[in-house]
Amino acid sequence: MKAIKGLQAHRLKGHAEELAFAQAWEGKNERGKILAHLLDTRDLQGGLPPTPSDRDYAVAATVIQWLGSHVGECFLRDMGYVKGKT
């Protein structure tokens, strides 16, 4: 799979948390083909899931990056998720 950035990749330079989310998603998805499995509509038929389109990858990357934005962080906090101290 080629790396596909989100539609707001221009924000990655000035927003460290968005960059962290984007990089984490890219790494996890490359190794585990997570998006392919999330979009798989087959009923556990076995075999490999269909390959997502470039647009599928871009939309998923955009949403994941958004979670690292201020608004995305507020959304996560409102859902009860709080970033742990490192």
MDTraj code that builds the backbone (N, CA, C; nanometers):
import mdtraj as md
import numpy as np

residues = "MET LYS ALA ILE LYS GLY LEU GLN ALA HIS ARG LEU LYS GLY HIS ALA GLU GLU LEU ALA PHE ALA GLN ALA TRP GLU GLY LYS ASN GLU ARG GLY LYS ILE LEU ALA HIS LEU LEU ASP THR ARG ASP LEU GLN GLY GLY LEU PRO PRO THR PRO SER ASP ARG ASP TYR ALA VAL ALA ALA THR VAL ILE GLN TRP LEU GLY SER HIS VAL GLY GLU CYS PHE LEU ARG ASP MET GLY TYR VAL LYS GLY LYS THR".split()
xyz = np.array([
    [0.0844, -0.1182, 0.0000],
    [0.0000, 0.0000, 0.0000],
    [0.0883, 0.1236, 0.0000],
    [0.0585, 0.2166, -0.0874],
    [0.1318, 0.3425, -0.0847],
    [0.0730, 0.4316, 0.0245],
    [0.1573, 0.5154, 0.0796],
    [0.1107, 0.6059, 0.1847],
    [0.0205, 0.7111, 0.1240],
    [-0.0959, 0.7285, 0.1801],
    [-0.1889, 0.8315, 0.1338],
    [-0.2210, 0.9207, 0.2523],
    [-0.1916, 1.0470, 0.2355],
    [-0.2140, 1.1455, 0.3415],
    [-0.3599, 1.1907, 0.3410],
    [-0.3996, 1.2509, 0.4509],
    [-0.5333, 1.3070, 0.4609],
    [-0.5478, 1.4309, 0.3738],
    [-0.6699, 1.4744, 0.3582],
    [-0.6998, 1.5892, 0.2725],
    [-0.6522, 1.7214, 0.3323],
    [-0.6150, 1.7204, 0.4606],
    [-0.5657, 1.8414, 0.5269],
    [-0.4198, 1.8248, 0.5680],
    [-0.3424, 1.7520, 0.4886],
    [-0.2027, 1.7228, 0.5225],
    [-0.1189, 1.8490, 0.5394],
    [-0.1621, 1.9599, 0.4808],
    [-0.0878, 2.0857, 0.4963],
    [-0.0818, 2.1295, 0.6431],
    [-0.1733, 2.0800, 0.7263],
    [-0.1767, 2.1172, 0.8679],
    [-0.0754, 2.0407, 0.9520],
    [-0.0140, 1.9375, 0.8974],
    [0.0733, 1.8521, 0.9768],
    [0.1970, 1.9239, 1.0278],
    [0.2466, 2.0228, 0.9543],
    [0.3681, 2.0944, 0.9972],
    [0.3482, 2.1716, 1.1263],
    [0.2359, 2.2360, 1.1430],
    [0.2165, 2.3226, 1.2587],
    [0.1340, 2.2639, 1.3705],
    [0.0957, 2.1380, 1.3582],
    [0.0065, 2.0780, 1.4574],
    [0.0603, 1.9408, 1.4974],
    [0.1387, 1.9390, 1.6029],
    [0.2107, 1.8177, 1.6435],
    [0.1176, 1.7011, 1.6750],
    [0.0054, 1.7280, 1.7379],
    [-0.0849, 1.6187, 1.7753],
    [-0.1514, 1.5586, 1.6509],
    [-0.1872, 1.6424, 1.5548],
    [-0.2426, 1.5907, 1.4292],
    [-0.1391, 1.5039, 1.3584],
    [-0.0139, 1.5488, 1.3598],
    [0.0936, 1.4713, 1.2985],
    [0.1081, 1.3365, 1.3681],
    [0.1016, 1.3362, 1.4996],
    [0.1146, 1.2110, 1.5753],
    [0.0028, 1.1137, 1.5387],
    [-0.1202, 1.1631, 1.5300],
    [-0.2326, 1.0777, 1.4926],
    [-0.2140, 1.0253, 1.3507],
    [-0.1751, 1.1130, 1.2587],
    [-0.1570, 1.0733, 1.1183],
    [-0.0481, 0.9671, 1.1045],
    [0.0626, 0.9866, 1.1730],
    [0.1725, 0.8901, 1.1644],
    [0.1344, 0.7566, 1.2281],
    [0.0646, 0.7604, 1.3389],
    [0.0221, 0.6372, 1.4041],
    [-0.0717, 0.5576, 1.3134],
    [-0.1659, 0.6273, 1.2500],
    [-0.2603, 0.5604, 1.1592],
    [-0.1861, 0.5006, 1.0397],
    [-0.0961, 0.5773, 0.9824],
    [-0.0222, 0.5292, 0.8662],
    [0.0556, 0.4022, 0.9014],
    [0.1220, 0.4043, 1.0144],
    [0.1998, 0.2876, 1.0555],
    [0.1132, 0.1664, 1.0846],
    [0.0063, 0.1852, 1.1589],
    [-0.0831, 0.0739, 1.1919],
    [-0.1477, 0.0172, 1.0668],
    [-0.1903, 0.1044, 0.9769],
    [-0.2606, 0.0587, 0.8577],
    [-0.1668, -0.0127, 0.7607],
    [-0.0432, 0.0323, 0.7521],
    [0.0515, -0.0338, 0.6628],
    [0.0779, -0.1765, 0.7087],
    [0.0943, -0.1949, 0.8378],
    [0.1270, -0.3281, 0.8902],
    [0.0054, -0.4192, 0.8983],
    [-0.1089, -0.3651, 0.9353],
    [-0.2242, -0.4499, 0.9610],
    [-0.3353, -0.4419, 0.8580],
    [-0.3196, -0.3558, 0.7598],
    [-0.4244, -0.3378, 0.6591],
    [-0.5609, -0.3160, 0.7256],
    [-0.5593, -0.2311, 0.8274],
    [-0.6789, -0.2063, 0.9076],
    [-0.7943, -0.1547, 0.8226],
    [-0.7676, -0.0572, 0.7366],
    [-0.8761, 0.0008, 0.6577],
    [-0.9415, -0.1042, 0.5693],
    [-0.8627, -0.1902, 0.5084],
    [-0.9202, -0.2950, 0.4231],
    [-1.0178, -0.3809, 0.5039],
    [-0.9809, -0.4130, 0.6265],
    [-1.0692, -0.4956, 0.7103],
    [-1.1915, -0.4172, 0.7581],
    [-1.1741, -0.2887, 0.7882],
    [-1.2883, -0.2074, 0.8308],
    [-1.3929, -0.1938, 0.7211],
    [-1.3479, -0.1880, 0.5962],
    [-1.4392, -0.1685, 0.4834],
    [-1.4858, -0.2987, 0.4203],
    [-1.4421, -0.4095, 0.4736],
    [-1.4774, -0.5408, 0.4184],
    [-1.6233, -0.5712, 0.4487],
    [-1.7043, -0.5868, 0.3467],
    [-1.8472, -0.6151, 0.3646],
    [-1.8800, -0.7632, 0.3489],
    [-1.7793, -0.8443, 0.3284],
    [-1.8035, -0.9882, 0.3150],
    [-1.8381, -1.0458, 0.4523],
    [-1.9123, -1.1503, 0.4548],
    [-1.9524, -1.2150, 0.5803],
    [-1.8564, -1.3278, 0.6154],
    [-1.7372, -1.2899, 0.6631],
    [-1.6385, -1.3873, 0.7100],
    [-1.6191, -1.5041, 0.6131],
    [-1.6036, -1.4702, 0.4854],
    [-1.5877, -1.5737, 0.3841],
    [-1.4443, -1.6240, 0.3745],
    [-1.3538, -1.5611, 0.4455],
    [-1.2140, -1.5992, 0.4362],
    [-1.1463, -1.5291, 0.3199],
    [-1.0181, -1.5492, 0.3097],
    [-0.9434, -1.4834, 0.2044],
    [-0.9117, -1.3397, 0.2402],
    [-0.8605, -1.2695, 0.1438],
    [-0.8211, -1.1310, 0.1653],
    [-0.9372, -1.0358, 0.1416],
    [-0.9452, -0.9286, 0.2205],
    [-1.0498, -0.8289, 0.1969],
    [-1.0194, -0.7498, 0.0702],
    [-1.1202, -0.6873, 0.0113],
    [-1.0984, -0.6046, -0.1076],
    [-1.0030, -0.4891, -0.0765],
    [-0.9348, -0.4397, -0.1773],
    [-0.8417, -0.3284, -0.1608],
    [-0.9181, -0.1963, -0.1617],
    [-0.9037, -0.1130, -0.0560],
    [-0.9692, 0.0174, -0.0548],
    [-0.9144, 0.1075, -0.1662],
    [-0.9962, 0.2007, -0.2091],
    [-0.9544, 0.2965, -0.3116],
    [-0.8651, 0.4039, -0.2498],
    [-0.7976, 0.4797, -0.3343],
    [-0.7177, 0.5924, -0.2862],
    [-0.8059, 0.6903, -0.2085],
    [-0.9277, 0.7107, -0.2547],
    [-1.0209, 0.8015, -0.1860],
    [-1.0559, 0.7465, -0.0472],
    [-1.0771, 0.6161, -0.0374],
    [-1.1039, 0.5543, 0.0934],
    [-0.9893, 0.5830, 0.1895],
    [-0.8653, 0.5631, 0.1422],
    [-0.7483, 0.5883, 0.2267],
    [-0.7409, 0.7354, 0.2668],
    [-0.7691, 0.8261, 0.1734],
    [-0.7605, 0.9695, 0.2024],
    [-0.8656, 1.0120, 0.3036],
    [-0.9869, 0.9617, 0.2900],
    [-1.0944, 0.9973, 0.3837],
    [-1.0610, 0.9445, 0.5232],
    [-1.0177, 0.8202, 0.5323],
    [-0.9829, 0.7636, 0.6630],
    [-0.8686, 0.8410, 0.7267],
    [-0.7656, 0.8726, 0.6500],
    [-0.6512, 0.9474, 0.7029],
    [-0.6935, 1.0861, 0.7496],
    [-0.7881, 1.1472, 0.6792],
    [-0.8367, 1.2800, 0.7170],
    [-0.9100, 1.2743, 0.8508],
    [-0.9945, 1.1749, 0.8691],
    [-1.0694, 1.1615, 0.9942],
    [-0.9746, 1.1333, 1.1105],
    [-0.8801, 1.0438, 1.0909],
    [-0.7848, 1.0120, 1.1972],
    [-0.7027, 1.1355, 1.2340],
    [-0.6557, 1.2096, 1.1337],
    [-0.5798, 1.3320, 1.1608],
    [-0.6662, 1.4306, 1.2380],
    [-0.7929, 1.4420, 1.2011],
    [-0.8848, 1.5355, 1.2680],
    [-0.8951, 1.5051, 1.4169],
    [-0.8872, 1.3778, 1.4548],
    [-0.8949, 1.3424, 1.5965],
    [-0.7828, 1.4079, 1.6775],
    [-0.6708, 1.4399, 1.6125],
    [-0.5606, 1.5066, 1.6802],
    [-0.5717, 1.6580, 1.6807],
    [-0.6722, 1.7112, 1.6108],
    [-0.6923, 1.8566, 1.6092],
    [-0.7586, 1.8998, 1.7396],
    [-0.7632, 2.0298, 1.7621],
    [-0.8279, 2.0805, 1.8836],
    [-0.9739, 2.0349, 1.8885],
    [-1.0446, 2.0465, 1.7783],
    [-1.1853, 2.0067, 1.7754],
    [-1.1986, 1.8556, 1.7949],
    [-1.1103, 1.7792, 1.7323],
    [-1.1123, 1.6346, 1.7497],
    [-1.0816, 1.5939, 1.8929],
    [-0.9863, 1.6626, 1.9545],
    [-0.9544, 1.6345, 2.0948],
    [-1.0732, 1.6652, 2.1848],
    [-1.1451, 1.7734, 2.1561],
    [-1.2655, 1.8061, 2.2338],
    [-1.3710, 1.6977, 2.2161],
    [-1.3857, 1.6484, 2.0946],
    [-1.4794, 1.5394, 2.0678],
    [-1.4431, 1.4167, 2.1519],
    [-1.3159, 1.3793, 2.1492],
    [-1.2717, 1.2634, 2.2275],
    [-1.2923, 1.2858, 2.3771],
    [-1.2599, 1.4055, 2.4240],
    [-1.2790, 1.4368, 2.5662],
    [-1.4265, 1.4274, 2.6031],
    [-1.5144, 1.4806, 2.5169],
    [-1.6579, 1.4742, 2.5440],
    [-1.7090, 1.3295, 2.5483],
    [-1.6393, 1.2417, 2.4803],
    [-1.6745, 1.0991, 2.4794],
    [-1.6114, 1.0260, 2.5970],
    [-1.5310, 1.0965, 2.6773],
    [-1.4712, 1.0367, 2.7957],
    [-1.3276, 0.9939, 2.7801],
    [-1.2674, 1.0214, 2.6647],
    [-1.1277, 0.9842, 2.6429],
    [-1.0370, 1.1020, 2.6748],
    [-0.9431, 1.0813, 2.7628],
    [-0.8512, 1.1870, 2.8042],
    [-0.7091, 1.1383, 2.7782],
    [-0.6297, 1.2237, 2.7180],
    [-0.4915, 1.1872, 2.6901],
    [-0.4159, 1.1660, 2.8204],
    [-0.3465, 1.0547, 2.8279],
    [-0.2666, 1.0246, 2.9470],
    [-0.1394, 1.1038, 2.9478],
    [-0.0831, 1.1208, 3.0634],
    [0.0439, 1.1917, 3.0768],
    [0.1571, 1.0974, 3.0389],
    [0.2535, 1.1525, 2.9668],
    [0.3694, 1.0709, 2.9248],
    [0.4928, 1.1095, 2.9987],
])
top = md.Topology()
chain = top.add_chain()
for i, resn in enumerate(residues, 1):
    res = top.add_residue(resn, chain, resSeq=i)
    for name in ("N", "CA", "C"):
        top.add_atom(name, md.element.get_by_symbol(name[0]), res)
traj = md.Trajectory(xyz[None], top)
